[in-house]
Amino acid sequence: MNKKMGFLFVTTNELSALMGLPYIQQSTYLLGIRPYMDRETFLVGVKRKISYQQLAEALYIEPHQGFQQSGSPSRQQLRRIIYALERAGLIKIESIGMNLIVKCLLADTDISVQNKPDTNPTQQPDTNPNIKK
């Protein structure tokens, strides 16, 4: 059975860390890194290799009339973006030699916690005391 899912879960912790970052950093994380994360190890670049070239292609912006920015970020820009994502606490760089490897620090794929029944539900006050039970 193939466990591959066709959608991407992003945690509220990840979204909070992405808030306020430049769009290019947000896009790098959401389009170039996070979709390729191994859900067991939280690593990107081990099972499926990633490269600065792949990131540049994922972040390519087609030329549009009225917009000045188009094209792909340079390798040096991508390196600065990766370091900025590490400073923001989203990733940890674990590259070995020429292989780009990062660990997604705020990704939590344990969805079973969200689906667990509340074992200690909070008591709701009776909002309509006039109705007899």
The first five atom37 places (N, CA, C, CB, O) and aatype in JSON, in Angstrom:
{
  "aatype": [12, 2, 11, 11, 12, 7, 13, 10, 13, 19, 16, 16, 2, 6, 10, 15, 0, 10, 12, 7, 10, 14, 18, 9, 5, 5, 15, 16, 18, 10, 10, 7, 9, 1, 14, 18, 12, 3, 1, 6, 16, 13, 10, 19, 7, 19, 11, 1, 11, 9, 15, 18, 5, 5, 10, 0, 6, 0, 10, 18, 9, 6, 14, 8, 5, 7, 13, 5, 5, 15, 7, 15, 14, 15, 1, 5, 5, 10, 1, 1, 9, 9, 18, 0, 10, 6, 1, 0, 7, 10, 9, 11, 9, 6, 15, 9, 7, 12, 2, 10, 9, 19, 11, 4, 10, 10, 0, 3, 16, 3, 9, 15, 19, 5, 2, 11, 14, 3, 16, 2, 14, 16, 5, 5, 14, 3, 16, 2, 14, 2, 9, 11, 11],
  "atom_mask": [
    [1, 1, 1, 1, 1],
    [1, 1, 1, 1, 1],
    [1, 1, 1, 1, 1],
    [1, 1, 1, 1, 1],
    [1, 1, 1, 1, 1],
    [1, 1, 1, 0, 1],
    [1, 1, 1, 1, 1],
    [1, 1, 1, 1, 1],
    [1, 1, 1, 1, 1],
    [1, 1, 1, 1, 1],
    [1, 1, 1, 1, 1],
    [1, 1, 1, 1, 1],
    [1, 1, 1, 1, 1],
    [1, 1, 1, 1, 1],
    [1, 1, 1, 1, 1],
    [1, 1, 1, 1, 1],
    [1, 1, 1, 1, 1],
    [1, 1, 1, 1, 1],
    [1, 1, 1, 1, 1],
    [1, 1, 1, 0, 1],
    [1, 1, 1, 1, 1],
    [1, 1, 1, 1, 1],
    [1, 1, 1, 1, 1],
    [1, 1, 1, 1, 1],
    [1, 1, 1, 1, 1],
    [1, 1, 1, 1, 1],
    [1, 1, 1, 1, 1],
    [1, 1, 1, 1, 1],
    [1, 1, 1, 1, 1],
    [1, 1, 1, 1, 1],
    [1, 1, 1, 1, 1],
    [1, 1, 1, 0, 1],
    [1, 1, 1, 1, 1],
    [1, 1, 1, 1, 1],
    [1, 1, 1, 1, 1],
    [1, 1, 1, 1, 1],
    [1, 1, 1, 1, 1],
    [1, 1, 1, 1, 1],
    [1, 1, 1, 1, 1],
    [1, 1, 1, 1, 1],
    [1, 1, 1, 1, 1],
    [1, 1, 1, 1, 1],
    [1, 1, 1, 1, 1],
    [1, 1, 1, 1, 1],
    [1, 1, 1, 0, 1],
    [1, 1, 1, 1, 1],
    [1, 1, 1, 1, 1],
    [1, 1, 1, 1, 1],
    [1, 1, 1, 1, 1],
    [1, 1, 1, 1, 1],
    [1, 1, 1, 1, 1],
    [1, 1, 1, 1, 1],
    [1, 1, 1, 1, 1],
    [1, 1, 1, 1, 1],
    [1, 1, 1, 1, 1],
    [1, 1, 1, 1, 1],
    [1, 1, 1, 1, 1],
    [1, 1, 1, 1, 1],
    [1, 1, 1, 1, 1],
    [1, 1, 1, 1, 1],
    [1, 1, 1, 1, 1],
    [1, 1, 1, 1, 1],
    [1, 1, 1, 1, 1],
    [1, 1, 1, 1, 1],
    [1, 1, 1, 1, 1],
    [1, 1, 1, 0, 1],
    [1, 1, 1, 1, 1],
    [1, 1, 1, 1, 1],
    [1, 1, 1, 1, 1],
    [1, 1, 1, 1, 1],
    [1, 1, 1, 0, 1],
    [1, 1, 1, 1, 1],
    [1, 1, 1, 1, 1],
    [1, 1, 1, 1, 1],
    [1, 1, 1, 1, 1],
    [1, 1, 1, 1, 1],
    [1, 1, 1, 1, 1],
    [1, 1, 1, 1, 1],
    [1, 1, 1, 1, 1],
    [1, 1, 1, 1, 1],
    [1, 1, 1, 1, 1],
    [1, 1, 1, 1, 1],
    [1, 1, 1, 1, 1],
    [1, 1, 1, 1, 1],
    [1, 1, 1, 1, 1],
    [1, 1, 1, 1, 1],
    [1, 1, 1, 1, 1],
    [1, 1, 1, 1, 1],
    [1, 1, 1, 0, 1],
    [1, 1, 1, 1, 1],
    [1, 1, 1, 1, 1],
    [1, 1, 1, 1, 1],
    [1, 1, 1, 1, 1],
    [1, 1, 1, 1, 1],
    [1, 1, 1, 1, 1],
    [1, 1, 1, 1, 1],
    [1, 1, 1, 0, 1],
    [1, 1, 1, 1, 1],
    [1, 1, 1, 1, 1],
    [1, 1, 1, 1, 1],
    [1, 1, 1, 1, 1],
    [1, 1, 1, 1, 1],
    [1, 1, 1, 1, 1],
    [1, 1, 1, 1, 1],
    [1, 1, 1, 1, 1],
    [1, 1, 1, 1, 1],
    [1, 1, 1, 1, 1],
    [1, 1, 1, 1, 1],
    [1, 1, 1, 1, 1],
    [1, 1, 1, 1, 1],
    [1, 1, 1, 1, 1],
    [1, 1, 1, 1, 1],
    [1, 1, 1, 1, 1],
    [1, 1, 1, 1, 1],
    [1, 1, 1, 1, 1],
    [1, 1, 1, 1, 1],
    [1, 1, 1, 1, 1],
    [1, 1, 1, 1, 1],
    [1, 1, 1, 1, 1],
    [1, 1, 1, 1, 1],
    [1, 1, 1, 1, 1],
    [1, 1, 1, 1, 1],
    [1, 1, 1, 1, 1],
    [1, 1, 1, 1, 1],
    [1, 1, 1, 1, 1],
    [1, 1, 1, 1, 1],
    [1, 1, 1, 1, 1],
    [1, 1, 1, 1, 1],
    [1, 1, 1, 1, 1],
    [1, 1, 1, 1, 1],
    [1, 1, 1, 1, 1],
    [1, 1, 1, 1, 1],
    [1, 1, 1, 1, 1]
  ],
  "atom_positions": [
    [[0.84, -1.18, 0.0], [0.0, 0.0, 0.0], [0.88, 1.24, 0.0], [-0.96, 0.0, 1.22], [1.81, 1.34, 0.8]],
    [[0.61, 2.18, -0.88], [1.39, 3.4, -0.99], [0.88, 4.43, 0.01], [1.34, 3.96, -2.43], [-0.29, 4.81, -0.04]],
    [[1.74, 4.87, 0.91], [1.35, 5.85, 1.93], [1.54, 7.28, 1.46], [2.15, 5.62, 3.2], [1.33, 8.21, 2.24]],
    [[1.92, 7.48, 0.23], [2.17, 8.82, -0.28], [0.87, 9.61, -0.35], [2.84, 8.76, -1.67], [-0.12, 9.15, -0.91]],
    [[0.89, 10.81, 0.23], [-0.3, 11.66, 0.24], [-0.14, 12.76, -0.79], [-0.55, 12.25, 1.64], [0.97, 13.19, -1.09]],
    [[-1.24, 13.22, -1.33], [-1.22, 14.26, -2.33], [-1.43, 15.65, -1.78], [0.0, 0.0, 0.0], [-1.83, 16.55, -2.52]],
    [[-1.17, 15.85, -0.51], [-1.35, 17.17, 0.08], [-0.27, 17.41, 1.12], [-2.75, 17.32, 0.7], [0.43, 16.49, 1.52]],
    [[-0.15, 18.65, 1.55], [0.92, 19.06, 2.45], [0.31, 19.61, 3.73], [1.83, 20.11, 1.79], [-0.47, 20.56, 3.7]],
    [[0.68, 19.02, 4.85], [0.28, 19.55, 6.16], [1.34, 20.55, 6.6], [0.1, 18.41, 7.21], [2.53, 20.23, 6.59]],
    [[0.92, 21.72, 6.99], [1.83, 22.72, 7.56], [1.29, 23.04, 8.94], [1.95, 24.01, 6.65], [0.12, 23.38, 9.08]],
    [[2.14, 22.95, 9.95], [1.69, 23.16, 11.32], [1.55, 24.65, 11.61], [2.65, 22.52, 12.31], [2.1, 25.5, 10.91]],
    [[0.8, 24.95, 12.66], [0.66, 26.35, 13.08], [2.0, 26.89, 13.56], [-0.41, 26.48, 14.19], [2.26, 28.09, 13.43]],
    [[2.85, 26.04, 14.12], [4.19, 26.49, 14.53], [5.01, 26.92, 13.32], [4.92, 25.37, 15.29], [5.73, 27.92, 13.36]],
    [[4.9, 26.15, 12.24], [5.61, 26.52, 11.01], [5.08, 27.84, 10.46], [5.48, 25.41, 9.96], [5.85, 28.72, 10.08]],
    [[3.76, 27.97, 10.42], [3.16, 29.2, 9.9], [3.57, 30.41, 10.74], [1.64, 29.09, 9.87], [3.87, 31.47, 10.19]],
    [[3.59, 30.25, 12.06], [4.0, 31.34, 12.94], [5.44, 31.76, 12.66], [3.84, 30.94, 14.41], [5.76, 32.95, 12.62]],
    [[6.31, 30.78, 12.46], [7.72, 31.07, 12.18], [7.89, 31.73, 10.81], [8.55, 29.79, 12.25], [8.81, 32.52, 10.61]],
    [[7.01, 31.4, 9.86], [7.1, 31.97, 8.51], [6.55, 33.4, 8.44], [6.34, 31.1, 7.53], [6.94, 34.17, 7.57]],
    [[5.66, 33.74, 9.37], [5.05, 35.07, 9.37], [6.14, 36.14, 9.46], [4.05, 35.22, 10.54], [7.03, 36.07, 10.31]],
    [[6.05, 37.11, 8.6], [6.98, 38.22, 8.64], [8.26, 38.0, 7.86], [0.0, 0.0, 0.0], [9.01, 38.95, 7.62]],
    [[8.53, 36.76, 7.47], [9.73, 36.51, 6.65], [9.47, 36.99, 5.23], [10.11, 35.0, 6.67], [8.32, 37.03, 4.79]],
    [[10.51, 37.35, 4.5], [10.34, 37.73, 3.09], [9.68, 36.58, 2.31], [11.69, 38.1, 2.46], [9.88, 35.41, 2.61]],
    [[8.91, 36.95, 1.3], [8.18, 35.95, 0.51], [9.1, 34.9, -0.08], [7.41, 36.62, -0.6], [8.73, 33.73, -0.16]],
    [[10.3, 35.28, -0.48], [11.21, 34.32, -1.1], [11.6, 33.24, -0.09], [12.47, 35.03, -1.64], [11.79, 32.08, -0.46]],
    [[11.73, 33.61, 1.18], [12.05, 32.62, 2.21], [10.84, 31.73, 2.49], [12.51, 33.32, 3.51], [10.99, 30.52, 2.65]],
    [[9.66, 32.33, 2.53], [8.44, 31.54, 2.73], [8.27, 30.55, 1.58], [7.2, 32.47, 2.83], [7.97, 29.38, 1.8]],
    [[8.45, 31.03, 0.36], [8.29, 30.18, -0.82], [9.32, 29.06, -0.84], [8.39, 31.01, -2.1], [9.01, 27.93, -1.21]],
    [[10.54, 29.37, -0.46], [11.58, 28.35, -0.44], [11.2, 27.22, 0.5], [12.93, 28.95, -0.02], [11.34, 26.04, 0.16]],
    [[10.69, 27.58, 1.68], [10.31, 26.56, 2.65], [9.1, 25.77, 2.18], [10.02, 27.2, 4.02], [9.09, 24.54, 2.21]],
    [[8.06, 26.49, 1.74], [6.79, 25.84, 1.41], [6.79, 25.13, 0.05], [5.69, 26.86, 1.42], [6.08, 24.14, -0.12]],
    [[7.58, 25.61, -0.9], [7.6, 25.01, -2.24], [8.83, 24.16, -2.51], [7.51, 26.09, -3.27], [8.76, 23.19, -3.28]],
    [[9.95, 24.5, -1.91], [11.19, 23.82, -2.24], [11.69, 22.83, -1.22], [0.0, 0.0, 0.0], [12.43, 21.91, -1.55]],
    [[11.29, 23.01, 0.05], [11.81, 22.15, 1.11], [10.74, 21.24, 1.68], [12.42, 22.99, 2.21], [10.86, 20.02, 1.61]],
    [[9.72, 21.81, 2.24], [8.74, 21.07, 3.03], [8.04, 19.93, 2.28], [7.7, 22.01, 3.54], [7.81, 18.88, 2.88]],
    [[7.7, 20.09, 0.99], [7.03, 18.98, 0.3], [7.88, 17.72, 0.19], [6.62, 19.42, -1.08], [7.34, 16.63, -0.06]],
    [[9.18, 17.83, 0.36], [10.07, 16.69, 0.17], [10.57, 16.12, 1.5], [11.25, 17.09, -0.69], [11.5, 15.32, 1.51]],
    [[9.97, 16.54, 2.6], [10.38, 16.07, 3.91], [9.97, 14.62, 4.12], [9.79, 16.95, 5.01], [8.84, 14.23, 3.82]],
    [[10.89, 13.82, 4.65], [10.59, 12.45, 5.07], [9.8, 12.57, 6.37], [11.91, 11.58, 5.25], [10.29, 13.13, 7.34]],
    [[8.59, 12.04, 6.38], [7.7, 12.22, 7.54], [8.15, 11.47, 8.78], [6.31, 11.78, 7.18], [7.67, 11.74, 9.88]],
    [[9.07, 10.53, 8.63], [9.56, 9.78, 9.79], [10.77, 10.46, 10.43], [9.93, 8.36, 9.39], [10.89, 10.47, 11.66]],
    [[11.65, 11.02, 9.61], [12.89, 11.6, 10.13], [12.88, 13.13, 10.11], [14.07, 11.1, 9.33], [13.75, 13.75, 10.73]],
    [[11.93, 13.73, 9.42], [11.84, 15.18, 9.24], [12.99, 15.73, 8.4], [11.8, 15.87, 10.59], [13.21, 16.94, 8.37]],
    [[13.73, 14.84, 7.72], [14.86, 15.26, 6.91], [14.46, 15.45, 5.46], [15.99, 14.24, 7.01], [13.6, 14.74, 4.93]],
    [[15.1, 16.42, 4.83], [14.94, 16.66, 3.4], [16.33, 16.54, 2.78], [14.29, 18.08, 3.11], [17.27, 17.19, 3.23]],
    [[16.44, 15.73, 1.75], [17.71, 15.59, 1.05], [18.4, 14.27, 1.27], [0.0, 0.0, 0.0], [19.49, 14.05, 0.74]],
    [[17.8, 13.36, 2.04], [18.41, 12.05, 2.26], [17.76, 11.03, 1.34], [18.27, 11.62, 3.75], [18.41, 10.51, 0.44]],
    [[16.47, 10.74, 1.56], [15.78, 9.77, 0.69], [15.61, 10.32, -0.72], [14.4, 9.4, 1.27], [15.83, 9.61, -1.7]],
    [[15.23, 11.57, -0.81], [15.08, 12.23, -2.1], [16.01, 13.44, -2.08], [13.59, 12.66, -2.39], [15.79, 14.38, -1.32]],
    [[17.03, 13.39, -2.89], [18.04, 14.45, -2.91], [17.41, 15.77, -3.34], [19.2, 14.08, -3.84], [16.52, 15.8, -4.19]],
    [[17.91, 16.86, -2.75], [17.54, 18.2, -3.23], [18.83, 18.95, -3.52], [16.65, 18.97, -2.18], [19.9, 18.62, -2.99]],
    [[18.72, 19.95, -4.35], [19.9, 20.73, -4.72], [19.5, 22.19, -4.85], [20.54, 20.21, -6.04], [18.32, 22.52, -4.91]],
    [[20.51, 23.04, -4.89], [20.24, 24.45, -5.1], [19.61, 24.67, -6.47], [21.53, 25.28, -4.97], [18.79, 25.57, -6.64]],
    [[19.97, 23.85, -7.45], [19.37, 23.95, -8.78], [17.88, 23.64, -8.73], [20.08, 22.99, -9.76], [17.07, 24.33, -9.35]],
    [[17.5, 22.6, -7.98], [16.08, 22.26, -7.83], [15.32, 23.39, -7.15], [15.91, 20.96, -7.03], [14.21, 23.74, -7.55]],
    [[15.93, 23.96, -6.11], [15.29, 25.08, -5.42], [15.1, 26.26, -6.37], [16.11, 25.5, -4.19], [14.05, 26.9, -6.38]],
    [[16.13, 26.55, -7.16], [16.04, 27.65, -8.11], [14.91, 27.42, -9.11], [17.38, 27.83, -8.86], [14.18, 28.35, -9.45]],
    [[14.76, 26.18, -9.57], [13.68, 25.86, -10.51], [12.31, 25.97, -9.84], [13.87, 24.45, -11.08], [11.36, 26.44, -10.46]],
    [[12.21, 25.53, -8.59], [10.93, 25.61, -7.87], [10.52, 27.06, -7.63], [11.02, 24.86, -6.54], [9.33, 27.36, -7.53]],
    [[11.49, 27.95, -7.53], [11.22, 29.35, -7.22], [11.22, 30.25, -8.45], [12.23, 29.86, -6.23], [11.15, 31.47, -8.33]],
    [[11.3, 29.63, -9.63], [11.32, 30.41, -10.87], [10.04, 31.23, -11.01], [11.5, 29.49, -12.09], [8.94, 30.72, -10.81]],
    [[10.21, 32.5, -11.35], [9.07, 33.4, -11.59], [9.09, 33.79, -13.06], [9.12, 34.67, -10.65], [10.06, 34.37, -13.54]],
    [[8.01, 33.47, -13.76], [7.91, 33.82, -15.17], [7.77, 35.33, -15.31], [6.72, 33.09, -15.84], [7.17, 35.98, -14.46]],
    [[8.33, 35.88, -16.4], [8.18, 37.32, -16.62], [6.71, 37.68, -16.86], [9.04, 37.78, -17.82], [6.02, 37.04, -17.65]],
    [[6.25, 38.71, -16.17], [4.89, 39.21, -16.34], [4.95, 40.71, -16.52], [3.98, 38.82, -15.13], [5.76, 41.39, -15.88]],
    [[4.09, 41.22, -17.38], [4.05, 42.65, -17.62], [3.66, 43.37, -16.33], [3.07, 42.98, -18.76], [2.7, 42.99, -15.67]],
    [[4.41, 44.39, -16.0], [4.12, 45.17, -14.8], [4.85, 44.69, -13.56], [0.0, 0.0, 0.0], [4.82, 45.36, -12.53]],
    [[5.5, 43.53, -13.64], [6.27, 43.01, -12.5], [7.75, 43.03, -12.86], [5.81, 41.56, -12.12], [8.14, 42.55, -13.93]],
    [[8.55, 43.57, -11.98], [9.98, 43.7, -12.27], [10.74, 42.41, -12.01], [10.57, 44.82, -11.46], [11.66, 42.07, -12.75]],
    [[10.36, 41.69, -10.96], [11.13, 40.51, -10.61], [10.67, 39.3, -11.42], [11.01, 40.21, -9.12], [9.49, 38.98, -11.47]],
    [[11.63, 38.65, -12.04], [11.36, 37.39, -12.73], [12.65, 36.59, -12.72], [10.84, 37.63, -14.2], [13.71, 37.1, -12.36]],
    [[12.55, 35.34, -13.11], [13.71, 34.47, -13.12], [13.83, 33.69, -11.82], [0.0, 0.0, 0.0], [12.87, 33.58, -11.06]],
    [[15.01, 33.15, -11.58], [15.28, 32.33, -10.4], [16.34, 33.0, -9.53], [15.73, 30.92, -10.81], [17.18, 33.75, -10.03]],
    [[16.3, 32.72, -8.23], [17.37, 33.24, -7.38], [18.69, 32.53, -7.69], [17.0, 33.05, -5.89], [18.71, 31.37, -8.12]],
    [[19.79, 33.25, -7.48], [21.11, 32.66, -7.72], [21.45, 31.67, -6.61], [22.2, 33.77, -7.79], [20.77, 31.61, -5.58]],
    [[22.48, 30.89, -6.84], [22.93, 29.91, -5.83], [23.31, 30.63, -4.53], [24.14, 29.09, -6.37], [22.99, 30.15, -3.44]],
    [[23.98, 31.77, -4.66], [24.38, 32.52, -3.47], [23.15, 33.06, -2.72], [25.31, 33.69, -3.86], [23.12, 33.03, -1.49]],
    [[22.16, 33.54, -3.44], [20.91, 33.99, -2.8], [20.23, 32.83, -2.08], [19.95, 34.61, -3.84], [19.73, 32.99, -0.97]],
    [[20.22, 31.66, -2.72], [19.6, 30.49, -2.11], [20.33, 30.06, -0.84], [19.57, 29.33, -3.1], [19.7, 29.65, 0.13]],
    [[21.64, 30.16, -0.85], [22.41, 29.84, 0.36], [22.02, 30.79, 1.5], [23.93, 29.91, 0.09], [21.84, 30.36, 2.64]],
    [[21.89, 32.08, 1.18], [21.49, 33.06, 2.21], [20.08, 32.77, 2.7], [21.57, 34.49, 1.65], [19.79, 32.92, 3.89]],
    [[19.2, 32.36, 1.8], [17.82, 32.03, 2.17], [17.8, 30.83, 3.12], [16.96, 31.73, 0.91], [17.1, 30.85, 4.12]],
    [[18.57, 29.8, 2.8], [18.65, 28.6, 3.65], [19.16, 28.98, 5.04], [19.57, 27.52, 3.01], [18.61, 28.53, 6.04]],
    [[20.21, 29.8, 5.09], [20.74, 30.23, 6.4], [19.7, 31.06, 7.16], [22.03, 31.04, 6.21], [19.61, 30.96, 8.38]],
    [[18.94, 31.89, 6.45], [17.9, 32.69, 7.1], [16.8, 31.8, 7.68], [17.29, 33.7, 6.1], [16.29, 32.07, 8.76]],
    [[16.43, 30.74, 6.96], [15.43, 29.8, 7.47], [15.94, 29.08, 8.71], [15.05, 28.77, 6.39], [15.18, 28.77, 9.62]],
    [[17.25, 28.83, 8.74], [17.84, 28.22, 9.94], [17.8, 29.2, 11.11], [19.3, 27.76, 9.66], [17.46, 28.82, 12.23]],
    [[18.15, 30.46, 10.86], [18.09, 31.48, 11.92], [16.68, 31.67, 12.44], [18.65, 32.81, 11.41], [16.48, 31.98, 13.62]],
    [[15.69, 31.5, 11.57], [14.28, 31.64, 11.97], [13.79, 30.44, 12.77], [13.4, 31.83, 10.73], [12.69, 30.48, 13.32]],
    [[14.59, 29.38, 12.84], [14.22, 28.21, 13.63], [13.37, 27.19, 12.89], [0.0, 0.0, 0.0], [12.85, 26.26, 13.5]],
    [[13.23, 27.36, 11.58], [12.42, 26.42, 10.79], [13.19, 25.16, 10.42], [11.93, 27.1, 9.53], [12.63, 24.07, 10.41]],
    [[14.46, 25.31, 10.13], [15.27, 24.18, 9.69], [16.6, 24.15, 10.43], [15.49, 24.23, 8.17], [17.01, 25.14, 11.04]],
    [[17.25, 23.01, 10.35], [18.64, 22.86, 10.79], [19.4, 22.3, 9.61], [18.76, 21.94, 12.08], [19.02, 21.27, 9.05]],
    [[20.47, 22.96, 9.24], [21.27, 22.49, 8.11], [22.12, 21.32, 8.58], [22.17, 23.64, 7.53], [22.89, 21.43, 9.54]],
    [[21.99, 20.18, 7.88], [22.75, 18.97, 8.22], [23.46, 18.43, 6.99], [21.81, 17.9, 8.81], [23.64, 17.22, 6.85]],
    [[23.86, 19.32, 6.1], [24.5, 18.92, 4.85], [25.78, 18.17, 5.11], [24.78, 20.13, 3.98], [26.53, 18.45, 6.04]],
    [[26.02, 17.19, 4.24], [27.25, 16.4, 4.27], [27.93, 16.58, 2.92], [26.96, 14.88, 4.58], [27.38, 16.18, 1.89]],
    [[29.1, 17.18, 2.92], [29.81, 17.4, 1.66], [28.99, 18.27, 0.73], [0.0, 0.0, 0.0], [28.57, 19.37, 1.1]],
    [[28.76, 17.79, -0.47], [28.03, 18.55, -1.48], [26.53, 18.29, -1.43], [28.56, 18.21, -2.85], [25.77, 18.92, -2.17]],
    [[26.08, 17.37, -0.57], [24.65, 17.05, -0.49], [23.94, 18.03, 0.43], [24.44, 15.61, 0.01], [24.31, 18.18, 1.59]],
    [[22.91, 18.69, -0.09], [22.11, 19.61, 0.7], [21.12, 18.78, 1.52], [21.37, 20.65, -0.2], [20.27, 18.09, 0.96]],
    [[21.23, 18.87, 2.84], [20.34, 18.14, 3.75], [19.9, 19.11, 4.83], [21.05, 16.88, 4.37], [20.72, 19.77, 5.46]],
    [[18.59, 19.18, 5.05], [18.07, 20.02, 6.13], [17.04, 19.22, 6.92], [17.43, 21.32, 5.57], [16.42, 18.3, 6.4]],
    [[16.88, 19.59, 8.17], [15.87, 18.97, 9.03], [14.82, 20.02, 9.33], [16.51, 18.4, 10.35], [15.15, 21.13, 9.75]],
    [[13.56, 19.67, 9.12], [12.44, 20.57, 9.42], [12.14, 20.45, 10.91], [11.17, 20.23, 8.54], [11.62, 19.43, 11.37]],
    [[12.45, 21.5, 11.66], [12.37, 21.45, 13.12], [10.96, 21.61, 13.67], [13.25, 22.51, 13.69], [10.66, 21.09, 14.74]],
    [[10.1, 22.33, 12.96], [8.77, 22.62, 13.5], [7.67, 21.76, 12.9], [8.44, 24.06, 13.27], [6.5, 21.91, 13.24]],
    [[8.04, 20.85, 12.01], [7.05, 19.98, 11.38], [6.71, 18.84, 12.32], [7.57, 19.43, 10.01], [7.6, 18.12, 12.78]],
    [[5.46, 18.67, 12.61], [5.01, 17.58, 13.47], [3.94, 16.82, 12.7], [4.45, 18.1, 14.85], [2.84, 17.32, 12.5]],
    [[4.28, 15.63, 12.27], [3.34, 14.87, 11.45], [2.47, 13.94, 12.26], [4.08, 14.08, 10.42], [1.75, 13.13, 11.68]],
    [[2.5, 14.03, 13.58], [1.68, 13.15, 14.42], [0.25, 13.68, 14.46], [2.27, 13.05, 15.86], [-0.14, 14.36, 15.4]],
    [[-0.51, 13.35, 13.44], [-1.88, 13.82, 13.32], [-2.8, 13.06, 14.25], [-2.37, 13.7, 11.89], [-3.91, 13.51, 14.55]],
    [[-2.33, 11.9, 14.72], [-3.18, 11.12, 15.62], [-3.48, 11.89, 16.9], [-2.5, 9.78, 15.96], [-4.52, 11.66, 17.52]],
    [[-2.59, 12.79, 17.3], [-2.84, 13.6, 18.5], [-4.05, 14.49, 18.27], [-1.59, 14.45, 18.85], [-4.85, 14.69, 19.18]],
    [[-4.18, 15.03, 17.06], [-5.31, 15.91, 16.76], [-6.62, 15.13, 16.72], [-5.08, 16.63, 15.44], [-7.67, 15.7, 17.02]],
    [[-6.57, 13.87, 16.37], [-7.79, 13.07, 16.22], [-8.15, 12.3, 17.48], [-7.63, 12.12, 15.08], [-9.15, 11.59, 17.51]],
    [[-7.35, 12.44, 18.52], [-7.6, 11.74, 19.77], [-8.81, 12.36, 20.47], [-6.35, 11.8, 20.68], [-8.95, 13.58, 20.49]],
    [[-9.69, 11.53, 21.05], [-10.81, 12.1, 21.79], [-10.31, 12.81, 23.04], [-11.82, 11.0, 22.17], [-9.3, 12.44, 23.62]],
    [[-11.03, 13.84, 23.43], [-10.69, 14.61, 24.61], [-10.98, 13.76, 25.83], [-11.47, 15.96, 24.66], [-12.14, 13.46, 26.11]],
    [[-9.93, 13.38, 26.57], [-10.12, 12.51, 27.73], [-10.58, 13.28, 28.96], [-8.83, 11.78, 28.05], [-11.1, 12.69, 29.91]],
    [[-10.4, 14.58, 28.95], [-10.83, 15.41, 30.07], [-11.54, 16.64, 29.52], [-9.62, 15.81, 30.97], [-11.0, 17.74, 29.57]],
    [[-12.77, 16.46, 29.0], [-13.45, 17.59, 28.38], [-13.79, 18.66, 29.41], [-14.72, 17.12, 27.67], [-14.12, 18.36, 30.56]],
    [[-13.7, 19.9, 28.97], [-14.08, 21.0, 29.87], [-15.58, 21.02, 30.01], [-13.55, 22.36, 29.35], [-16.31, 20.76, 29.06]],
    [[-16.04, 21.34, 31.19], [-17.48, 21.38, 31.46], [-18.06, 22.68, 30.92], [-17.77, 21.23, 32.98], [-17.56, 23.76, 31.23]],
    [[-19.09, 22.56, 30.13], [-19.75, 23.73, 29.57], [-20.9, 24.13, 30.49], [-20.27, 23.45, 28.14], [-21.7, 23.29, 30.89]],
    [[-20.99, 25.41, 30.83], [-22.11, 25.83, 31.67], [-23.42, 25.69, 30.9], [-21.92, 27.28, 32.15], [-23.45, 25.78, 29.67]],
    [[-24.47, 25.48, 31.63], [-25.79, 25.37, 31.02], [-26.18, 26.74, 30.49], [-26.86, 24.83, 32.04], [-26.42, 27.67, 31.27]],
    [[-26.23, 26.87, 29.17], [-26.47, 28.18, 28.57], [-27.95, 28.52, 28.48], [-25.87, 28.24, 27.2], [-28.3, 29.68, 28.27]],
    [[-28.81, 27.54, 28.64], [-30.24, 27.8, 28.56], [-30.92, 27.14, 29.76], [-30.84, 27.29, 27.21], [-31.47, 26.04, 29.63]],
    [[-30.9, 27.8, 30.93], [-31.4, 27.16, 32.14], [-32.93, 27.03, 32.18], [-30.94, 27.93, 33.33], [-33.45, 26.32, 33.04]],
    [[-33.65, 27.68, 31.28], [-35.12, 27.64, 31.31], [-35.7, 26.36, 30.73], [-35.67, 28.82, 30.56], [-36.87, 26.07, 30.95]],
    [[-34.9, 25.61, 30.01], [-35.39, 24.37, 29.4], [-35.21, 23.24, 30.4], [-34.65, 24.05, 28.06], [-34.12, 23.03, 30.92]],
    [[-36.31, 22.51, 30.66], [-36.24, 21.38, 31.6], [-35.73, 20.16, 30.86], [-37.63, 21.09, 32.24], [-36.05, 19.93, 29.69]],
    [[-34.92, 19.41, 31.55], [-34.33, 18.21, 30.95], [-35.1, 17.0, 31.32], [-32.89, 18.05, 31.36], [-34.75, 15.89, 30.9]]
  ]
}
